[in-house]
Amino acid sequence: MTEPQTSTKSLAFRGIWPALLTPLHADLSIDHAKFAAHCKSLIASGCPGVTAFGTTGEGPSFSLAERKEAIEQLIKNGIPAGQIMVSTSCAALPETLELTRHAVNAGVHGCLMLPPFFLKGVSDQGVIDCYRYVIDGLADDRLKLYLYHIPQVTGVGLSHHVISTLKNMYPHTILGIKDSACSTEHSVGLANAFMKDLTVYVGFEPDLPEMGRRGSTGAISGLANFMPRVVKRLVTQPDAATTPAERERIIKLLGLLEGYSLMPALKGIMAMLSGDPAWLRVRAPLVALTADEFKALEKSITAFGIDTKSD
């Protein structure tokens, strides 16, 4: 694959690209109209783009056909392809390649890709081979790839050796790393090792100021589904006078969510803020909040206070 001679740092995304929650109809099919409306609302709030089918979006719970159609429908419904990031991760590599090819041909900004996440105890070489299968199989200079590290979910991490090897092999394809390990020490280690050539983004919002000081320029964030402005300020204004208080506020919110399964709880907040209970729906193996759980969450979030115009 011929590599263009362009700085990957200049091509990497900037700002907050929310990790989209996926709205569902009663039959648990994707509600494309609501999905597009949610994206438009986030872009109108200042987000440069949006991220579909990551962990927050229940990505692996949807079929290839559903995920392809959803991206096509977003574009058809007015979301510019260049403002869409797609997690193309699947357990089977041919399917990851197929989704990645579809996303690139659709003209999206970039693709987010997990390491293999079914077999455990996989060697570094096995992880490298998986990424090579997709990058070499696609053989398309348009591919912009972000490595996705979330070992508490996948059971497989991305070591420094894996990252440096892939970056050396594909210097103009690998644009960044999304670190969702929720470990400040790990994120700082990635920044120290790779921020010169790659942008390191964190998914754990309390770490955004620290990473902003080290050169991170944005985030793919679940809380940004309803608090995009706060999330942006944390990473882009890490030393502002208001940042410590806003960071503590985010920590408090995450604490309120600890007693719930995270994605159903995030959808519960969306249901509460929008007044639309359809947001509560999730795909198995997730289980939607019960009526009592939703009532308790609503009470605590109301007391916490989320201002959709300033947050």
Salt bridges, closest charged atoms under 4 A:
ASP31 OD2 - HIS25 ND1 3.80
GLU58 OE2 - LYS267 NZ 2.80
GLU66 OE2 - ARG283 NH2 2.44
GLU69 OE2 - HIS32 NE2 3.82
GLU72 OE2 - HIS102 NE2 2.72
GLU98 OE2 - LYS68 NZ 2.47
ASP136 OD2 - ARG132 NE 3.70
ASP140 OD2 - ARG142 NH2 2.71
ASP179 OD2 - HIS186 ND1 3.09
GLU210 OE1 - ARG213 NH1 3.41
GLU210 OE2 - ARG214 NE 2.71
ASP239 OD1 - ARG213 NE 2.71
GLU246 OE2 - ARG233 NH2 2.71
GLU248 OE2 - ARG247 NH1 3.66
ASP276 OD2 - LYS34 NZ 2.46
ASP311 OD2 - ARG249 NH2 2.78
